[in-house]
């Protein structure tokens, strides 16, 4: 299959006050080579999609940022480790275990994959640091946002944040263990949970409010985005809506 122009991904560009040299986007599923449950632009190699289609998606994705700047792929574990420094893809060698990536150079682009979890982009006002984090509820509770900010090692007022496409609270029912993981540490986060109308003892969790709480607790107030719903909008993949068999969006950020 050739890299035809009509397979070029449809991109969501963050609306945030980042400096001009900070470039970022999120892919959607609207156009691409993948088929069936994975239609149409799936760059995730771990979900059961046709490897040839995934490889083509990754080539097309690379073209969007330029062939001179490789993508830093991660093996996401729902943890809080931040990868700093480029690790090239080597056949038979796993990508680094991490759920966030940071760069202070223009030598590579940072990328995370999501399909309901929250992608969070970061930069400083000077455009000399960029990062992206994969923040599902486990990552949020485990401190992935705090770890990313710590790795940036800059004044919180100097950090800009954009919250990308994630599942909304109206679609995200969770059990008491999720509620407890947050409220036991920060009781005020109880306001990010509503009682589920579907099951007794369950809650509707708001990932966006949880992320804002964790960010604001660190003194970060310049936060944009946070108005999407992957489960409601057909342009996005949704693990929950699609019964677990689906592709992933790529959230990519780099210094131009």
Phi and psi in degrees as a GROMACS rama.xvg file:
@    title "Ramachandran Plot"
@    xaxis  label "Phi"
@    yaxis  label "Psi"
@TYPE xy
-81.2  161.928  UNK-2
-80.5136  69.0212  UNK-3
-67.8186  148.299  UNK-4
-63.2772  -30.2688  UNK-5
-75.1448  -4.97683  UNK-6
-94.5512  -1.77595  UNK-7
-58.2493  134.249  UNK-8
-66.6995  148.61  UNK-9
-85.357  129.18  UNK-10
-113.233  141.755  UNK-11
-99.9361  120.433  UNK-12
-98.3838  126.248  UNK-13
-59.1017  140.332  UNK-14
-102.302  91.9278  UNK-15
-153.007  160.52  UNK-16
-84.9119  43.7373  UNK-17
-72.1649  151.274  UNK-18
-63.0813  159.388  UNK-19
-62.7631  -26.7369  UNK-20
-83.6642  -4.04977  UNK-21
-92.1593  119.22  UNK-22
-113.95  141.896  UNK-23
-159.764  154.161  UNK-24
-163.087  166.406  UNK-25
-124.679  131.784  UNK-26
-74.7677  155.053  UNK-27
-115.052  177.157  UNK-28
-94.5654  10.6002  UNK-29
-72.0523  -33.1194  UNK-30
-141.607  135.202  UNK-31
162.782  -178.719  UNK-32
-87.612  -18.1385  UNK-33
-66.9316  154.564  UNK-34
-129.979  168.352  UNK-35
62.4047  -133.501  UNK-36
-60.7434  -21.4265  UNK-37
-100.394  1.55224  UNK-38
-59.8506  134.316  UNK-39
-128.853  -23.1871  UNK-40
-120.681  92.7868  UNK-41
-117.289  106.066  UNK-42
-91.5942  9.51265  UNK-43
-90.0047  125.554  UNK-44
-89.6678  -4.03101  UNK-45
-108.413  9.8262  UNK-46
-107.296  -1.02263  UNK-47
99.1067  7.79217  UNK-48
-74.2519  162.051  UNK-49
-57.7243  121.335  UNK-50
-58.6017  -32.9306  UNK-51
-66.4503  -38.5438  UNK-52
-67.7497  -41.1556  UNK-53
-62.7204  -44.2006  UNK-54
-61.581  -39.5081  UNK-55
-66.8655  -41.8607  UNK-56
-58.1096  -40.6788  UNK-57
-69.1251  -35.8997  UNK-58
-65.8345  -42.5158  UNK-59
-64.7135  -38.526  UNK-60
-64.1883  -42.0026  UNK-61
-60.3918  -38.2011  UNK-62
-62.959  -28.9066  UNK-63
-68.0073  -25.5705  UNK-64
-109.364  -7.98962  UNK-65
101.448  135.624  UNK-66
-67.9813  -16.2242  UNK-67
-79.5858  -7.57124  UNK-68
-125.302  100.837  UNK-69
-70.1526  157.44  UNK-70
-87.9252  136.201  UNK-71
-92.6923  103.551  UNK-72
-86.7199  146.098  UNK-73
-119.784  154.382  UNK-74
-97.1834  98.101  UNK-75
-78.0028  134.62  UNK-76
-124.763  10.2488  UNK-77
61.398  33.5173  UNK-78
-107.853  -153.245  UNK-79
-131.343  13.1996  UNK-80
-76.5975  140.963  UNK-81
-110.804  122.143  UNK-82
-84.41  124.999  UNK-83
-122.524  119.526  UNK-84
105.093  142.157  UNK-85
-77.1311  134.479  UNK-86
-123.203  109.558  UNK-87
-66.7738  152.386  UNK-88
-70.4643  129.377  UNK-89
-127.289  126.621  UNK-90
-54.692  129.734  UNK-91
84.9873  -3.79537  UNK-92
-112.897  128.63  UNK-93
-65.9445  146.969  UNK-94
-64.8912  158.691  UNK-95
-62.4118  139.215  UNK-96
-73.7019  112.542  UNK-97
-168.178  157.764  UNK-98
-122.384  12.7676  UNK-99
-154.617  156.167  UNK-100
-140.387  147.275  UNK-101
-136.05  142.403  UNK-102
-140.926  148.73  UNK-103
-117.726  12.5  UNK-104
-128.987  172.888  UNK-105
-100.191  21.5676  UNK-106
-84.9924  -18.6612  UNK-107
-153.965  164.589  UNK-108
-109.812  143.832  UNK-109
-93.5641  140.55  UNK-110
-144.974  140.558  UNK-111
-129.486  157.261  UNK-112
-112.891  137.351  UNK-113
-144.609  159.629  UNK-114
-157.263  58.1719  UNK-115
131.984  -38.07  UNK-116
-63.3763  162.322  UNK-117
-94.3023  119.823  UNK-118
-87.3112  130.923  UNK-119
-121.902  122.874  UNK-120
-103.408  146.244  UNK-121
-133.537  148.41  UNK-122
-155.094  163.516  UNK-123
-97.4285  165.922  UNK-124
-64.6574  -27.8291  UNK-125
-81.5295  -12.0625  UNK-126
73.9066  25.6952  UNK-127
-103.198  -1.96965  UNK-128
-140.986  135.667  UNK-129
-138.694  153.036  UNK-130
-155.171  160.596  UNK-131
-144.138  141.062  UNK-132
-126.507  145.73  UNK-133
-98.6074  112.434  UNK-134
-127.541  85.7991  UNK-135
-80.6577  -172.445  UNK-136
-65.188  -35.6904  UNK-137
-65.6016  -42.8602  UNK-138
-64.7149  -42.1425  UNK-139
-60.9126  -48.231  UNK-140
-65.5555  -31.9182  UNK-141
-82.9972  -6.50126  UNK-142
95.1273  26.6683  UNK-143
-66.1456  -33.958  UNK-144
-69.982  -43.6375  UNK-145
-61.0982  -39.9423  UNK-146
-65.7225  -39.0779  UNK-147
-66.2196  -44.2867  UNK-148
-64.5657  -40.3118  UNK-149
-60.9891  -38.8249  UNK-150
-67.0922  -31.7753  UNK-151
-68.538  -32.1211  UNK-152
52.8245  52.3783  UNK-153
-139.81  168.696  UNK-154
-60.5788  130.715  UNK-155
-54.575  -32.1558  UNK-156
-71.0213  -12.7453  UNK-157
-91.1363  -3.65665  UNK-158
-102.403  131.562  UNK-159
-107.968  142.077  UNK-160
-131.896  142.381  UNK-161
-128.972  129.268  UNK-162
-97.4124  117.727  UNK-163
-89.343  -166.305  UNK-164
-66.8441  124.096  UNK-165
-144.399  170.328  UNK-166
-70.0185  140.822  UNK-167
-85.9293  164.411  UNK-168
-65.1837  -26.369  UNK-169
-67.8421  -16.676  UNK-170
-116.048  -2.75992  UNK-171
-112.466  83.19  UNK-172
-82.6631  134.155  UNK-173
-133.142  163.951  UNK-174
-87.9512  176.045  UNK-175
-63.8079  -22.6696  UNK-176
-67.5496  -32.2716  UNK-177
-71.281  -47.1868  UNK-178
-54.2872  -47.5959  UNK-179
-64.7971  -35.1678  UNK-180
-61.7197  -31.9655  UNK-181
-91.4777  -48.5133  UNK-182
-69.0186  -30.6589  UNK-183
-63.501  -29.3206  UNK-184
-94.3974  -43.8971  UNK-185
-129.413  93.7973  UNK-186
-55.0562  -30.0505  UNK-187
-65.3754  -19.0121  UNK-188
-72.1465  -3.70366  UNK-189
-57.5167  -26.3057  UNK-190
-70.3943  -11.878  UNK-191
-89.3193  5.73674  UNK-192
-124.869  131.658  UNK-193
-110.609  148.411  UNK-194
-64.0055  134.74  UNK-195
-68.7709  134.689  UNK-196
-80.5179  -2.57391  UNK-197
-103.287  -37.2153  UNK-198
-139.847  133.868  UNK-199
-63.6849  136.664  UNK-200
80.8663  5.01203  UNK-201
-111.062  168.76  UNK-202
-136.668  157.127  UNK-203
-101.545  113.556  UNK-204
-95.4884  140.984  UNK-205
-108.288  97.7904  UNK-206
-60.8099  -37.173  UNK-207
-64.6187  -43.6677  UNK-208
-67.4898  -37.6708  UNK-209
-63.0145  -42.0644  UNK-210
-65.7312  -43.5695  UNK-211
-62.0013  -39.2585  UNK-212
-60.2163  -47.2578  UNK-213
-65.6484  -39.39  UNK-214
-68.7885  -46.0781  UNK-215
-66.3576  -30.0876  UNK-216
-64.4155  -21.7673  UNK-217
-95.5343  3.52747  UNK-218
91.5456  10.2134  UNK-219
-92.8576  121.936  UNK-220
-121.712  -11.4067  UNK-221
-89.2578  81.0856  UNK-222
-121.956  125.205  UNK-223
-117.674  171.377  UNK-224
78.4849  -160.234  UNK-225
87.8432  28.493  UNK-226
-126.735  26.5682  UNK-227
-104.997  171.271  UNK-228
-148.513  107.092  UNK-229
-63.3707  -32.5564  UNK-230
-76.0438  -21.1675  UNK-231
-95.9869  -27.8845  UNK-232
-102.661  120.498  UNK-233
-67.5737  -16.1633  UNK-234
-73.0252  -11.1525  UNK-235
-110.23  151.248  UNK-236
-74.2488  147.301  UNK-237
-142.242  114.269  UNK-238
-59.4907  -42.9199  UNK-239
-72.3878  -47.8013  UNK-240
-62.2468  -39.0549  UNK-241
-93.3963  14.5779  UNK-242
68.7365  23.8857  UNK-243
89.4667  -13.6304  UNK-244
-108.136  97.9116  UNK-245
-163.477  173.488  UNK-246
-89.9859  -162.275  UNK-247
-137.836  148.528  UNK-248
-87.8984  149.895  UNK-249
-106.952  125.989  UNK-250
-104.268  118.745  UNK-251
-123.95  137.491  UNK-252
-143.555  143.289  UNK-253
-156.891  166.949  UNK-254
-98.9912  122.965  UNK-255
